[in-house]
Amino acid sequence: MPKTVYAEKVTEVEHYTDGLFRLRVKRPPGLRFRSGEFVMIGLPGAPMRAHSIASPNWDDELDFVSVKVPGGPLSERLARTMPGDTLLVGRECKGTLVNDALEPGRRLFLFATGTGVAPFASLVRDPETYDKFDEVVLTQTCRTVAELEFAERAVAAALADPLLGEFLAGRLRLFTSTTREPHVHTGRITTLMRSGALFEALAIPPIDPACDRAMICGSMAMLRDTQAILESAGFVEGTDAMPGSFVVERTFADPSRIAVLA
Ligand code: A2P
């Protein structure tokens, strides 16, 4: 009988808030993925759920960011995971947030809310992204400052990395905002795009489909509103088969889209 999932040891667990945490596990030797894709993960005796791989595809371990859902049959147990525990990892990786689905461009904008930042933490650490785009702007908006910590640390570590840092210096920028607590920037990303405050803060021209590209990952409402702004500016959604100027990941906002991947 073919093995349907990998069983790997958890190597690290980091908690950012009461409910938000990161798990790091050994990478199954046979697992292949493109940066930005997701895979099913689970625990023995609990259902498997799709999670973006937050680490780049050259890494020999896998990072996952997750949120504890009260009463959730997997997430409450995942949140209690300790190094040495076994994590089940599906064999098939999928997703729309891949470089292959975008035409090359000057600047790649990655718009995330909440844990939607996970696939982008993978892409911003993949040198292939910088072959295709001159600059990358990663935005994350959360309710609170504590929820921004994962992305802030991932970007800081990438920039400080002796090999990767040299490559990313001056080409990767992180813009964060909060909506329910004071922070350097406040407001929904859609509000900051419409007002132009995002582009002013970064001292760059407004996003332009002629030369810029975008990826979106967040709640269903955020996807809908950000997509509407991009489409009204002339952006066209891309796919693997027909690359375009933006892509959206709807799997997490609408779990009925998940085919069984385990
Ligand atoms: P807000 O606090 O104004 O609702 P959530 O934790 O509910 O997924 O939200 C994550 C972030 O996404 C919050 O900062 C939230 O702002 C923001 N958000 C919620 N809905 C939208 C939307 N339609 N467009 C843009 N941002 C949104």
Residues whose N, C-alpha, C, O or C-beta is under 5 A from the ligand:
A	BS01	A2P	T113 G114 T141 C142 R143 T179 R188 I189 T190 S219 A221 M222 D225
